């Protein structure tokens, strides 16, 4: 018996909900119906829809959309973790961004999500020693989305990059699961040093807008970095760092700062 798109969708609740939302969007905005159908409704899996959508954005004169999509599909088929991470990232956006009201909004329009999923393909290429193609994608992502993530960086799942403009993540950076990163954040080095030279951001961290975290330092799990801060030394788990240079102001923060998205800084140093 043939497996219908409806049956496939029912095995994947994220994709099932996204398709239902897309159908509603197409009904409410007839002028966008063709776009929504081509991007979402004609596909049978989230991975295929996203590879189509992002290939249309990344493709151009140097590398056609078809060639980009073939590369995306190759990576997705080879590494199921990419699809799992996509779903976790999409869920993170809907869960944490109060401006996002549906999966289909984030899927179609949010460049933080788009840039992160494009990075995931570039990272797969880097690990396959296809470094030139990985760097090509990095360059295109930076041009299109104003987000520069080195393809060698290691990014977990369930990550939200909110607004995204001006985000820079260096080659040896590590960002673990369930991290939230605001716009204009840099996870960078401190100079021309080589080797392992970028920050390690542990699970559940919230990095607020404009923060700069520099050097091979660790931002402990479930900690926060305040807006505009420059962090040059490691931050213990559960603490808040704020200022230029950053100092610890509170180690009694919330249990899940990346989910709470609370950017208010309490200066309790106790």
Secondary structure, 3 states (H helix, E strand, C coil): CCCCHHHHHHCCHHHHHHHHHHHHHHHHCHHHHHHHHHHHHCCCCHHHHHHHHHHHHHCCCCCCHHHHHHHHHHHHHHCHHHHHHHHHHHHHHHHHCCCCCCHHHHHHHCHHHHHHHHHHHHHHHHHCCCHHHHHHHHHHHHHHHCEEECCCCEECCCCEECCCCCEEECCCCEECCCCEECCCCEEECCCCCCCCCCCEECCCCEECCCCEEECCCEECCCCEECCCCEECCCECCCCEEECECCEEEECCCCCCHHHHCCCCCCCCCC
